[in-house]
Amino acid sequence: MATPSRESSTVSVGGKGSSLSPAAVYAVSCGLSKLAIDPAALEKLSKSKKHSLISVSDPPADLGSRISIDEARAALAVLLNKLVLSESPVRAAIPLLIQETLDLTSGLETLDFGSALGFLTSLCRLNEKKLEEIGVTGEEICVIESSCAASTAMCAILDCCASSLVKVSDAVAALSSEVVRADAALFDLSVSGDGFSIKDETDVAADMKVFLFGSKLVGKVDSGPFAEIPTVHGSFRKAVSSLHGQTRVELNASIKVKKDIRYRISEKEKAFVGLVLPLAMTIQTMSEASLGRSELVLASIVGDDLQLNVGEVFRKGCPSIDALRNDFNSITSRISAGSDYVQVLHCAYELLIKFREVLAWEAALAVFAIEVDESVEKTSATPLENSKVNGETVKGDKKSEKKKKKTLGKGTSTVRQLLKDRLSSEADASVPNVVKLAKWAHDLAASFDPKDFELDNLLRKLKEIVESNEIRRLPKIPKGTRDFGKEQMAIRERAFSIIVSVFKKHGAVALDTPVFELRETLMGKYGEDSKLIYDLADQGGELCSLRYDLTVPFARYLAMNNISALKRYQIAKVYRRDNPSKGRYREFYQCDFDIAGQYDPMEPDFEVVRVLNELLNELSIGDYEIKLNHRKLLDGMLEICGVPSEKFRTVCSSIDKLDKQSFEQIKKELVEDKGLTSETADRIGAFVDKRGPPLEILSELTSEGSQFLENSGSVVALDELKILFTALDKSKCLNKVVFDLSLARGLDYYTGVIFEAVFKGTTQVGSIAAGGRYDNLVGMFSGKLVPAVGVSLGIERVFTIMEQLEKDRNQVIRATETQVLVAILGKDLTLAAELVSELWDAKIKAEFGLTKRVMNHITRAKQSGIPWMVIVGESELKEGVVKLKNIEANKEEVIQRDRIVEELQKRLSIS
């Protein structure tokens, strides 16, 4: 059908709360919208009094930086908006002249955007005026140059046109998937909570599933062009989104001219090119993928002659892959040569136009292939009985009509009709004519252009398809979180059981605290990590945050209840607004063991380290080491190196990263960000390099001439460490401890011994436990000194290790502890209820099943790891017996019905 005409709209700039969008810039560039200055903004410009005109008697040489009429119109719109929004004084003369120029129907291609004076000269020449008559101030020249009007306008045009193709390309790819019978399983992408799934890819895959929902055509074809849809289209989405976000900012950012600014083209143009280059790369990749799908669609058309004729029309009219590559190479070569960046953006736009044509050809071919495919059920009223191919009438095959036809997906069926509706009457899709195929592609390319006002309607309907099927989309889990299935919960419960038994063995009592605390309780306790605290919305006048750890809530509990001594454990979830990675989550469990109260030196410290040693041994996760240091020794070291005391904590935060970064990286941070001298940083580097067996390093640090012996805080720390290491040695767990002077533990509340357990196996998870002494934390809340020391086990990372170990051993993880399966060979629920209830009453863990097929019962028992089965069928029921089957031994025996509980108890007690 013919494209309806559209009346011009008006875009106002400078008004209160108004903003210029990429779509508005594109509409102005195409002549579909006019630009007007808000009356209030114009009045403000007219009242501007600070004017200091500069001499422009010698106009600059023509730099020849010309663009097309449409692009020039877009650049004028951007510049007009920048002048109106400028924080520097701008007169009304130039904005008004630009507004008049936008109304001209020709000559805009003569505007020179190479420099501010070159632009003003060409602008005046176009309007038959002289620049000397208009005049110009230094501030106005700076605003014009800083605006980067031409490059910003090109980005806006690119943004508008590319954004419109994001959903269209998905819909067309889905339609091609139907034609080729692509495997819908290609779009089954799982969403990971640990940050290892790419959002744009999973979003594309989910949309593809929605378009194809209900399809009877999708099959088993898994060729490259379809398998790569989530990756290629996801990258395109991301590149378009990045360009859109930056363009919106640049279009509406005001310009404030500094006095010392030099008149030159802004370096921002290079940044624009850096933003557009990834988009150009994804456009090239999208084009190649679309061409690949088009070839497969073409190959699916039945009939050699028809396929040959369609292929000839397609390859003659569609941009070739060589032409696309030449355009992309032109972009990269211009960037390498450092040539006119506006022309680089112009080339990127031309590449986008070719991609739009390629996509239109893919859409046209897909629609054509469906129309001539007699196995597909069409929803349109026009039958294919009298359709024309190559101008000849093709009669429908009556025999094939009797066969059951396959249907398109609910989404792709609508997409097909939407595309057919975009075709003009001369290219009517109800008559699939090879000669008219090029016209179809031309019409669809025009309908994918934002200047076609029906495109908004098409995009809205595509969005409705996706959103109306939202219930069929797989729900997602937030990043940094995870679900635990039945097998994982089995491992989890086993680990918790071990951990709790160790805690209780040492006399700890259980404690639970709220999942959120008052924000004031948490702030100021975690140093630089305070930025990772999750704040909650204000409810009832209280500012609350999710707990960051379990230690601060424990200290708050002691202070609030005036408790001076307590040995407690707590297993609960904590929350951190962190970047998810493998083994690093935003919601995770911590298992804490703490001892609070007045004790002899190192008495509770020894027990806490011993508890950590027991935990890691009994969890059987493999090799590990416990790195240990002393906060007072660390402070003494910093004092010896010449670090000011007020920088101790922030420097510790940097040193704490040495397990992830090289010292050179840390040194750069200490010097550039923390303000230390290079010499001070080097002295720190010499100390933090020391690590090894505790008694050996301790002997070195206490030997004659050691600088630590001259520092009072260090002497106290070394004396305490000697007591601790001796006790751990007698406890036979010192072999797992490493004295490491680089261990800093960045949390502000540590005051004495600090330690961290690191897994040394193949599974890379980093630290698995940490803790230390915090003598002043309780006093922060109550003013009362309650010394404390504790350890926190990062159970999520331990789970990761345990799960990997189970996979490596190829062991089947039992999700249940069921001992007996009562297998009723039939549907007699009352019999099952009677028998299984006897087992439950006897404390036997049992399940039951109702089915006549005995192999179904056996399969269920094997899959669940249930060792015993009690089988009851009609014959057993008549004889008053049951069959007792040992699954592992594959042996059965007949047991009297009234003795089954007793017999099971005997066998279970033996096993």
C-alpha positions in Angstrom: 0.0 0.0 0.0 1.2 3.6 -0.6 2.9 5.4 2.2 0.6 8.0 3.7 1.8 11.6 3.8 2.6 13.3 7.0 2.2 16.9 8.1 5.2 18.7 9.3 5.5 19.0 13.1 7.4 21.7 15.0 10.3 21.0 17.4 10.8 23.7 20.0 14.3 24.3 21.5 15.2 26.3 24.6 11.9 25.8 26.5 11.8 24.9 30.1 12.2 21.1 30.5 12.5 20.7 26.7 15.2 18.4 25.2 16.3 17.6 21.7 16.1 13.9 20.8 17.9 12.0 18.1 14.5 11.3 16.5 13.7 15.0 16.4 17.1 15.8 14.8 16.4 13.2 12.1 12.9 14.5 11.5 14.4 18.0 11.0 17.1 16.7 8.7 14.4 15.0 6.5 12.2 18.1 6.5 9.5 16.4 8.4 9.8 18.8 11.3 10.5 22.5 11.7 12.6 24.0 14.4 11.5 26.9 16.5 13.1 28.8 19.3 11.0 29.0 22.4 9.7 32.6 22.9 11.1 32.8 26.5 14.5 31.6 25.4 14.5 34.0 22.5 13.6 36.9 24.8 16.5 35.8 27.1 18.9 35.9 24.2 17.7 39.3 23.1 18.4 40.7 26.6 21.9 39.4 26.7 24.1 42.5 27.3 27.7 41.2 27.5 28.8 41.6 23.9 32.3 42.1 22.7 32.5 41.8 18.9 35.7 40.6 17.3 37.2 41.7 14.0 36.4 39.3 11.1 37.6 41.4 8.2 39.6 38.5 6.8 37.4 35.5 6.5 39.2 32.1 6.8 40.0 29.9 3.9 37.3 27.5 2.9 38.2 24.2 4.6 35.8 22.3 2.4 34.2 20.3 5.2 30.8 19.9 3.5 28.0 17.5 4.2 24.7 16.6 2.5 21.7 18.8 2.7 20.0 16.5 5.2 23.1 16.3 7.3 23.6 20.0 7.2 20.0 20.6 8.3 20.6 18.2 11.3 23.8 20.0 12.2 22.0 23.4 12.1 19.4 21.9 14.5 22.1 20.8 16.9 23.9 24.1 16.8 20.8 26.1 17.3 20.0 24.1 20.4 23.5 24.5 21.7 23.4 28.3 21.2 20.1 28.6 23.0 21.3 26.4 25.9 24.7 28.0 26.2 25.7 29.3 29.7 27.9 31.9 27.9 26.4 35.1 26.5 25.0 34.6 23.0 23.1 37.2 21.0 19.9 36.4 19.2 21.2 37.3 15.8 23.0 34.1 14.9 20.3 31.7 16.3 17.7 33.6 14.3 19.8 33.4 11.1 20.2 29.7 11.6 16.4 29.3 12.1 15.8 31.2 8.8 18.4 29.0 7.0 16.6 25.9 8.1 13.6 27.1 6.1 15.6 27.2 2.8 15.0 24.5 0.3 18.4 24.5 -1.3 22.0 25.6 -0.8 22.6 24.0 2.6 25.3 21.8 1.0 27.5 24.9 0.7 27.8 25.4 4.4 31.3 24.8 5.7 31.4 23.1 9.1 35.2 23.0 9.1 35.6 25.9 11.5 33.4 28.4 13.3 34.4 31.4 11.2 34.2 29.3 8.0 30.7 28.2 9.0 29.6 31.8 9.8 31.0 33.1 6.5 29.2 30.4 4.5 26.0 30.9 6.5 26.0 34.6 5.8 26.9 34.0 2.1 23.9 31.6 1.8 21.6 34.2 3.2 23.1 37.0 1.1 24.5 38.8 4.1 27.9 39.8 5.3 29.5 38.6 8.4 30.6 42.1 9.3 27.0 43.1 9.4 26.0 40.3 11.7 29.1 40.4 13.9 30.4 37.7 16.2 31.7 37.5 19.7 34.6 35.3 21.0 32.1 33.5 23.2 29.9 32.7 20.2 32.8 31.3 18.2 33.8 29.1 21.2 30.2 27.8 21.5 30.0 27.0 17.8 33.3 25.2 17.8 32.6 23.4 21.1 29.2 22.2 19.9 30.8 19.8 17.3 27.5 20.4 15.5 28.2 18.3 12.4 29.6 15.3 14.2 26.9 15.4 17.0 24.2 15.6 14.3 25.7 12.6 12.4 25.6 10.6 15.7 22.0 11.6 16.2 21.1 10.4 12.7 23.0 7.2 13.2 21.3 6.7 16.6 17.8 7.2 15.3 18.2 5.0 12.2 20.1 2.2 14.0 17.7 2.2 17.0 14.8 1.5 14.7 16.5 -1.6 13.3 17.1 -3.3 16.7 13.7 -4.9 17.0 13.1 -5.1 13.2 16.2 -7.2 12.7 15.1 -9.6 15.5 11.7 -10.0 13.9 13.1 -10.6 10.4 15.6 -13.1 11.7 12.8 -15.0 13.5 10.8 -15.1 10.2 13.8 -16.5 8.4 14.2 -19.1 11.2 10.7 -20.3 10.4 11.4 -20.6 6.7 14.6 -22.5 7.1 13.2 -24.7 9.9 15.9 -23.5 12.4 16.2 -25.2 15.7 14.5 -23.1 18.4 16.8 -24.7 21.0 19.5 -22.4 19.6 17.8 -19.7 21.7 17.7 -21.6 25.0 20.3 -19.4 26.7 20.5 -19.7 30.5 20.8 -16.6 32.6 23.6 -16.8 35.2 23.4 -14.9 38.5 27.2 -14.6 38.8 27.6 -12.2 36.0 28.8 -14.7 33.4 25.8 -14.3 31.1 25.6 -11.3 28.7 22.3 -9.5 29.2 21.8 -8.3 25.6 22.5 -11.9 24.2 20.0 -13.4 26.6 17.4 -10.7 25.8 17.7 -11.4 22.1 17.4 -15.1 22.7 14.3 -14.6 24.8 12.7 -12.4 22.2 13.4 -15.0 19.5 11.7 -17.6 21.6 8.7 -15.4 21.9 8.4 -14.7 18.2 8.7 -18.5 17.5 6.3 -19.6 20.2 3.7 -22.0 18.9 5.5 -22.6 15.6 5.0 -26.0 13.9 7.8 -25.2 11.4 10.9 -24.8 13.6 13.0 -28.0 13.3 16.6 -29.1 13.8 18.6 -26.8 11.5 21.4 -25.3 13.6 23.6 -23.6 11.0 25.9 -20.7 11.8 23.7 -17.7 10.7 21.0 -18.8 13.1 23.1 -20.0 16.0 24.9 -16.7 16.1 21.8 -14.6 16.3 21.9 -14.0 20.1 25.6 -13.0 20.0 25.5 -10.8 16.8 22.2 -9.1 17.5 23.1 -8.7 21.2 26.3 -6.9 20.2 24.3 -4.7 17.9 21.9 -3.8 20.7 24.7 -3.0 23.1 26.5 -0.7 20.5 23.3 1.1 19.7 22.5 1.6 23.4 26.0 3.0 24.0 25.6 5.5 21.1 22.1 6.4 22.2 23.1 7.2 25.8 26.0 9.4 24.8 24.1 11.1 22.0 21.2 12.1 24.3 23.7 13.7 26.7 25.7 15.5 24.0 22.6 16.9 22.3 21.4 18.6 25.5 24.6 19.4 27.3 25.1 23.2 27.8 28.4 24.8 26.9 30.2 27.1 29.2 33.1 28.9 27.6 36.3 29.4 29.6 38.4 32.5 29.1 41.6 30.7 28.2 39.9 28.4 25.6 41.5 28.2 22.2 39.4 28.5 19.1 39.6 25.0 17.5 37.5 22.0 16.6 36.7 20.1 19.8 38.5 16.8 20.5 35.1 15.4 21.3 34.9 14.4 17.6 37.5 11.7 18.2 35.4 10.4 21.1 32.4 10.3 18.8 34.4 8.2 16.3 35.5 5.9 19.1 31.9 5.4 20.0 30.7 4.8 16.4 33.5 2.4 15.4 32.1 -0.5 17.5 28.7 0.2 16.0 30.1 0.1 12.5 31.7 -3.2 13.3 28.4 -4.7 14.6 26.6 -3.3 11.5 29.1 -5.1 9.3 28.6 -8.3 11.3 24.8 -7.9 11.2 24.9 -7.4 7.4 27.0 -10.6 6.9 24.7 -12.6 9.2 21.6 -11.3 7.4 23.1 -12.2 4.0 23.9 -15.7 5.3 20.3 -16.2 6.4 19.1 -14.9 3.1 21.1 -17.5 1.2 19.6 -20.2 3.4 16.1 -18.9 2.9 16.8 -18.9 -0.9 18.0 -22.5 -0.8 14.8 -23.5 1.0 12.6 -22.4 -2.0 11.2 -25.5 -3.7 11.7 -25.8 -7.5 15.1 -25.3 -9.3 13.9 -22.8 -11.8 12.0 -20.7 -9.2 15.0 -20.8 -6.9 17.4 -19.8 -9.7 15.2 -16.9 -10.8 14.7 -15.6 -7.3 18.5 -15.9 -6.6 19.3 -13.9 -9.8 17.0 -11.0 -8.7 18.3 -11.1 -5.1 22.0 -11.0 -6.0 21.4 -8.3 -8.6 19.5 -6.0 -6.2 20.9 -6.7 -2.8 24.2 -5.0 -1.6 27.0 -7.6 -1.8 29.3 -8.6 1.0 32.2 -7.2 -0.9 30.5 -3.8 -1.2 29.8 -3.8 2.6 33.4 -4.7 3.4 34.7 -2.0 1.2 32.5 0.5 3.1 33.8 -0.7 6.4 37.4 -0.6 5.2 36.8 3.0 4.1 35.8 3.8 7.7 38.8 2.2 9.3 41.3 3.7 6.8 39.9 7.2 7.3 40.3 6.8 11.1 43.8 5.5 10.7 44.7 8.5 8.4 43.2 10.9 11.0 41.1 12.5 8.2 37.8 14.5 8.6 36.0 12.7 11.4 32.6 14.0 10.1 33.2 12.1 6.9 34.0 9.0 9.0 30.6 9.3 10.7 29.0 9.9 7.2 30.6 6.6 6.0 29.2 4.8 9.0 25.8 6.1 8.1 26.1 4.9 4.5 27.1 1.4 5.9 24.0 1.5 8.0 21.8 2.3 5.0 23.3 -0.7 3.1 22.5 -2.9 6.1 18.9 -1.7 6.1 18.7 -2.7 2.4 20.2 -6.1 3.2 17.7 -6.6 6.0 14.8 -5.6 3.7 16.0 -8.2 1.2 16.0 -10.9 3.8 12.5 -9.9 4.9 11.3 -9.9 1.3 12.8 -13.3 0.6 11.3 -14.7 3.8 7.8 -13.4 3.0 8.2 -14.7 -0.6 9.4 -18.2 0.6 6.4 -18.5 2.9 3.9 -17.4 0.2 5.1 -20.1 -2.2 5.5 -22.8 0.4 2.3 -24.9 0.2 3.0 -26.7 3.4 2.6 -23.5 5.4 -0.9 -22.4 6.5 -1.5 -18.7 5.6 -3.7 -16.5 7.7 -4.4 -14.1 4.9 -7.7 -14.3 3.0 -6.1 -14.6 -0.5 -5.4 -18.2 -1.4 -2.4 -19.3 -3.4 -4.5 -21.2 -6.0 -4.1 -18.4 -8.6 -0.8 -16.9 -7.5 1.6 -15.9 -10.2 5.3 -16.9 -10.4 7.3 -15.3 -13.1 4.0 -13.9 -14.5 2.5 -17.4 -15.0 -0.6 -18.6 -13.1 0.2 -21.5 -10.7 -2.7 -23.7 -9.7 -2.8 -25.1 -6.2 -2.2 -28.8 -5.8 -5.5 -30.2 -4.6 -3.8 -33.3 -3.1 -1.4 -31.2 -1.1 -4.3 -29.1 0.2 -5.7 -32.2 1.9 -2.5 -32.6 3.9 -2.4 -30.9 7.3 -0.5 -27.7 6.9 2.0 -26.4 9.4 1.5 -23.0 11.1 3.9 -20.2 11.9 4.6 -19.1 15.4 2.2 -16.7 16.9 4.7 -13.9 16.8 6.1 -14.6 13.4 2.7 -15.0 11.9 2.0 -11.4 13.0 5.4 -10.3 11.7 4.6 -11.8 8.3 1.3 -9.9 8.1 3.0 -6.7 9.3 5.6 -6.9 6.6 3.0 -7.7 3.9 1.0 -4.6 5.0 4.1 -2.5 4.3 4.1 -3.4 0.6 2.6 -1.0 -1.9 -0.3 -2.0 -4.2 2.1 -2.4 -7.1 4.1 -5.0 -5.1 1.1 -6.8 -3.6 2.4 -9.7 -1.4 -0.7 -11.7 -2.1 0.7 -12.4 -5.5 4.3 -13.6 -5.1 5.9 -12.5 -8.4 9.6 -12.9 -8.9 9.7 -9.8 -11.0 8.2 -7.7 -8.2 10.6 -9.1 -5.5 12.9 -6.1 -6.0 9.9 -3.8 -5.4 9.1 -5.7 -2.2 12.7 -5.2 -0.9 12.6 -1.5 -1.9 9.3 -1.0 -0.1 10.4 -2.7 3.0 13.7 -0.8 3.1 11.7 2.4 2.9 9.3 1.2 5.7 12.4 0.6 8.0 13.5 4.2 7.6 12.3 6.5 10.5 11.1 9.0 8.0 8.2 6.6 7.3 5.8 7.6 10.0 4.3 4.1 9.9 7.6 2.7 11.3 6.5 3.8 14.8 3.4 1.7 14.5 5.4 -1.3 13.3 7.9 -1.0 16.2 5.0 -0.6 18.6 3.3 -3.8 17.3 6.6 -5.7 17.5 7.0 -4.5 21.1 3.4 -5.7 21.8 4.3 -9.1 20.4 7.2 -9.5 22.8 5.4 -8.0 25.8 2.1 -9.8 25.2 4.0 -13.1 25.4 5.8 -12.1 28.6 4.2 -14.9 30.5 6.0 -17.4 28.2 9.5 -15.8 28.6 11.8 -17.5 31.0 12.1 -15.4 34.2 15.5 -14.2 35.1 17.5 -14.2 38.3 19.2 -10.9 39.5 22.9 -10.7 38.8 25.0 -11.8 41.8 22.4 -14.3 43.1 21.8 -18.0 42.5 19.2 -20.7 42.9 20.1 -23.9 44.6 18.5 -27.0 43.1 17.9 -30.3 45.0 21.4 -31.7 44.4 23.1 -28.4 45.4 20.8 -28.2 48.5 22.0 -31.7 49.5 25.6 -30.5 49.4 24.6 -27.3 51.2 22.8 -29.1 54.0 25.7 -31.5 54.5 28.1 -28.6 54.7 25.9 -26.7 57.2 25.6 -29.8 59.3 29.5 -30.1 59.5 29.9 -26.4 60.3 27.3 -26.3 63.0 28.7 -29.4 64.6 32.2 -27.8 64.8 30.8 -24.6 66.2 28.8 -26.5 68.9 31.8 -28.7 69.7 33.5 -25.5 70.9 30.6 -24.4 73.0 29.1 -21.7 70.8 25.4 -20.8 71.0 23.3 -19.7 68.0 22.2 -16.1 67.3 20.1 -14.5 64.6 19.8 -10.8 63.8 17.6 -8.8 61.3 18.6 -8.9 57.6 18.7 -5.1 57.6 20.0 -2.6 60.1 19.8 1.1 60.6 22.1 2.7 58.1 24.0 4.6 60.9 24.8 1.2 62.5 26.7 0.0 59.4 28.3 3.2 58.1 31.9 4.0 59.1 32.8 0.4 59.9 34.0 -0.9 56.5 36.4 1.7 55.2 36.3 2.1 51.4 34.0 -1.0 51.2 31.2 1.1 52.7 30.3 2.0 49.1 29.1 -1.6 48.7 26.4 -1.3 51.3 22.9 -1.8 49.9 20.6 1.1 51.0 16.8 0.5 51.3 14.1 3.0 50.4 13.0 5.2 53.4 10.0 3.5 55.1 8.5 5.2 58.2 11.3 7.7 58.6 14.1 5.2 59.2 17.1 5.0 56.9 18.0 1.3 56.7 20.5 -0.8 54.8 21.0 -4.5 54.2 23.6 -6.0 56.4 27.1 -6.1 54.9 28.4 -8.8 57.2 27.4 -10.5 60.5 30.1 -9.0 62.7 28.8 -5.5 63.0 25.2 -6.7 63.8 26.8 -9.0 66.5 28.6 -6.0 68.0 25.4 -4.0 67.9 23.6 -6.9 69.7 26.2 -7.0 72.5 26.1 -3.3 73.0 22.3 -3.0 72.9 21.9 -5.9 75.5 24.9 -4.9 77.6 26.5 -8.3 77.2 30.2 -8.5 78.1 31.0 -12.1 77.2 29.5 -14.4 74.6 30.7 -17.2 72.3 28.3 -17.4 69.4 27.8 -18.7 65.9 25.5 -17.4 63.2 24.7 -18.6 59.7 22.8 -16.1 57.6 22.7 -14.2 54.3 24.6 -10.9 53.8 24.4 -8.4 50.9 27.0 -6.5 48.9 26.5 -4.1 46.0 29.5 -5.6 44.2 30.3 -6.6 40.7 29.4 -10.3 40.4 32.1 -12.8 39.3 32.7 -16.5 39.6 32.4 -17.3 43.3 31.5 -13.7 44.1 27.9 -12.9 44.7 25.8 -10.0 45.8 23.7 -12.2 48.1 25.5 -15.0 49.9 25.7 -16.9 53.2 28.3 -16.2 55.9 29.0 -18.7 58.7 30.4 -16.7 61.6 32.1 -17.8 64.9 33.0 -15.1 67.4 34.3 -15.0 71.0 33.6 -11.7 72.9 34.9 -10.9 76.4 38.0 -10.4 78.5 40.5 -13.2 78.2 44.2 -13.8 78.6 46.3 -12.8 75.6 45.7 -14.9 72.5 43.3 -17.3 74.3 40.3 -16.7 72.0 42.5 -15.9 69.0 44.0 -19.4 69.2 40.6 -21.0 69.4 39.1 -19.1 66.5 42.1 -20.0 64.2 41.8 -23.6 65.5 38.0 -23.6 64.6 38.8 -22.4 61.1 41.4 -25.2 60.7 38.8 -27.8 61.8 36.1 -26.4 59.5 38.3 -26.6 56.4 39.6 -30.1 57.3 36.2 -31.6 58.0 34.6 -30.1 54.9 37.2 -32.1 52.9 37.6 -29.5 50.2 41.3 -30.1 49.6 44.5 -28.1 50.2 44.4 -24.6 51.7 46.5 -22.1 53.7 45.7 -19.6 56.4 47.5 -16.3 55.8 48.0 -14.5 59.1 49.2 -11.0 60.1 48.7 -8.5 63.0 47.1 -5.1 62.5 49.5 -3.5 65.0 52.4 -5.0 63.2 51.0 -3.6 59.9 50.6 -0.1 61.4 54.1 -0.3 62.8 55.4 -1.2 59.4 53.6 1.8 57.8 55.0 4.1 60.5 58.5 2.8 59.9 58.0 3.5 56.1 57.0 7.0 56.8 53.2 6.8 56.1 51.2 9.5 58.0 48.9 7.8 60.6 45.7 9.3 59.1 46.5 7.4 55.9 47.0 4.0 57.6 43.6 2.6 56.8 43.4 3.8 53.2 46.9 2.5 52.5 45.9 -0.9 54.1 43.0 -1.0 51.6 45.5 -0.8 48.7 47.9 -3.4 50.2 45.0 -5.8 50.7 44.7 -6.0 46.9 48.1 -7.6 46.5 46.6 -11.0 46.1 44.9 -9.8 42.9 47.3 -7.2 41.5 51.1 -6.7 41.1 53.0 -4.4 43.4 53.6 -2.1 40.5 49.9 -1.6 40.2 49.5 -1.1 43.9 52.5 1.3 43.9 50.8 3.4 41.2 47.7 3.6 43.3 49.6 4.5 46.5 51.5 7.3 44.7 48.8 8.7 42.4 45.7 8.2 44.4 46.8 7.9 48.1 49.5 10.7 47.9 52.5 8.7 49.0 56.0 9.4 47.7 57.6 6.8 45.4 60.3 6.1 48.0 57.7 5.4 50.7 55.9 3.0 48.4 59.1 1.2 47.7 59.9 0.8 51.4 56.4 -0.7 51.8 57.1 -3.1 48.9 60.2 -4.4 50.6 58.2 -5.3 53.7 55.1 -6.8 52.2 57.2 -9.2 50.2 57.9 -11.2 53.4 55.9 -14.4 53.8 56.6 -18.0 55.0 56.5 -20.4 57.9 55.3 -18.4 61.0 58.1 -19.2 63.4 60.8 -18.5 60.8 59.3 -15.1 59.8 58.8 -14.3 63.5 62.4 -15.1 64.2 63.5 -12.8 61.4 61.4 -9.9 62.6 62.6 -10.2 66.2 66.3 -10.7 65.3 68.8 -8.1 66.5 68.7 -4.9 64.4 65.1 -5.3 63.3 63.3 -2.0 62.8 60.2 -3.5 64.3 61.8 -3.8 67.7 62.1 0.0 67.7 58.3 0.4 67.3 56.2 0.0 70.4 53.1 -1.2 68.6 55.1 -3.8 66.6 56.7 -5.1 69.8 53.3 -5.8 71.3 52.1 -7.5 68.1 55.3 -9.7 67.9 54.9 -10.8 71.5 51.2 -11.8 70.9 52.1 -13.6 67.7 54.8 -15.6 69.6 52.1 -16.8 72.1 49.7 -17.6 69.3 52.1 -19.5 67.0 53.4 -21.6 70.0 49.8 -22.6 70.9 48.9 -23.4 67.3 52.1 -25.5 67.0 51.1 -27.5 70.1 47.6 -27.9 68.6 49.2 -29.4 65.4 47.6 -26.9 63.0 50.5 -24.4 62.5 51.5 -26.2 59.3 48.5 -24.7 57.6 49.4 -21.1 58.7 51.5 -18.7 56.6 52.9 -15.5 58.2 52.2 -12.9 55.4 53.0 -9.2 55.9 51.0 -8.3 52.8 47.8 -9.4 54.5 46.0 -6.2 55.4 42.2 -6.9 55.6 40.8 -3.4 54.6 38.0 -3.3 57.1 38.4 -0.5 59.6 37.3 -2.3 62.7 40.3 -4.8 63.0 42.7 -4.1 65.8 44.9 -7.2 66.3 45.4 -10.6 64.7 44.0 -10.8 61.2 43.8 -13.9 59.0 42.5 -15.2 55.7 42.1 -18.7 54.3 42.8 -19.3 50.7 42.0 -22.4 48.7 45.0 -23.8 46.8 43.1 -26.3 44.5 42.3 -25.9 40.8 39.0 -24.2 41.3 39.8 -20.5 41.4 37.6 -18.9 44.1 40.0 -16.7 46.1 39.5 -16.2 49.8 37.2 -18.8 51.4 37.3 -17.5 55.0 38.6 -14.5 56.9 38.5 -12.8 60.3 40.5 -11.2 63.1 40.4 -9.3 66.4 38.1 -6.2 66.7 38.5 -4.8 70.3 36.8 -1.5 69.7 33.8 -2.3 67.5 31.3 -2.9 70.4 32.6 0.3 72.1 31.5 2.3 69.0 27.9 1.5 70.0 28.1 1.6 73.8 31.3 3.2 74.9 32.0 0.0 76.8 35.2 -2.0 75.9 34.2 -5.5 74.9 37.2 -7.2 73.1 36.2 -9.8 70.5 37.7 -12.0 67.8 35.9 -14.0 65.1 36.1 -15.8 61.8 33.7 -15.8 58.9 33.5 -18.6 56.4 32.5 -17.7 52.8 30.2 -20.7 52.4 29.2 -19.8 48.8 32.8 -20.3 47.6 33.1 -23.5 49.6 30.0 -24.7 47.9 31.6 -23.9 44.5 34.6 -26.1 45.5 32.4 -28.9 46.8 30.2 -29.0 43.7 33.3 -29.1 41.5 34.7 -32.0 43.5 31.5 -33.9 43.1 31.6 -33.4 39.4 35.3 -34.5 39.2 34.5 -37.7 41.2 31.4 -38.4 38.9 29.4 -39.1 42.0 25.6 -39.0 41.9 24.4 -36.5 44.5 21.4 -37.8 46.4 18.9 -34.9 46.8 16.8 -36.9 49.3 17.4 -39.2 52.2 14.6 -41.6 51.3 15.3 -45.1 52.5 12.3 -47.0 51.1 10.0 -46.6 48.1 6.6 -48.2 48.5 5.6 -49.3 45.0 1.9 -50.0 44.5 1.3 -51.7 41.2 -2.0 -50.0 40.5 -3.9 -46.9 41.6 -4.9 -48.0 45.1 -4.1 -44.8 47.2 -5.8 -46.3 50.3 -3.4 -49.2 50.3 -0.4 -46.9 49.8 -1.6 -44.7 52.6 -1.9 -47.6 55.0 1.5 -49.1 54.2 3.6 -46.0 53.9 2.1 -44.5 57.1 3.3 -47.6 59.0 6.8 -46.8 57.8 6.5 -43.1 58.6 5.2 -43.9 62.1 8.3 -46.1 62.6 10.6 -43.1 61.7 11.5 -44.7 58.4 12.1 -42.2 55.5 9.8 -43.4 52.8 8.0 -42.3 49.6 5.3 -44.1 47.6 4.2 -44.4 44.0 1.1 -45.6 42.2 1.6 -47.1 38.7 1.1 -50.6 37.2 4.5 -50.6 35.5 7.1 -52.0 37.9 10.0 -50.7 35.8 8.8 -47.2 36.4 9.1 -47.7 40.1 12.5 -49.2 39.8 13.7 -46.4 37.5 12.5 -43.8 40.1 14.3 -45.6 42.9 17.6 -45.8 41.0 17.4 -42.1 39.9 16.7 -41.0 43.4 19.3 -43.4 45.0 16.6 -45.1 47.1 18.2 -48.3 48.4 15.0 -50.4 49.2 11.6 -51.0 47.5 8.5 -52.5 49.0 6.4 -53.9 46.0 2.7 -54.7 46.4 0.5 -56.0 43.5 -2.7 -57.9 43.3 -1.0 -61.3 43.9 0.9 -60.0 46.9 -2.3 -58.4 48.3 -4.2 -61.7 48.0 -1.4 -63.7 49.7 -0.9 -61.2 52.5 2.8 -60.6 51.6 5.0 -57.9 50.1 8.1 -58.1 48.0 11.2 -56.4 49.5 13.7 -55.5 46.8 17.4 -54.5 47.4 18.0 -52.1 44.5 21.8 -52.2 44.5 22.0 -56.0 44.8 19.0 -56.4 42.5 17.5 -59.1 44.8 13.9 -59.7 45.9 12.5 -61.6 48.8 8.9 -62.2 50.0 8.0 -60.8 53.4 4.8 -61.3 55.4 2.8 -58.1 55.3 2.6 -57.7 59.1 6.4 -58.1 59.5 7.6 -55.6 56.8 8.3 -52.7 59.3 10.4 -55.0 61.6 12.3 -56.4 58.6 13.1 -53.0 57.2 14.3 -51.7 60.6 16.8 -54.6 60.8 18.2 -54.1 57.3 18.4 -50.3 57.7 20.2 -50.6 61.0 22.7 -53.0 59.5 23.3 -50.7 56.5 
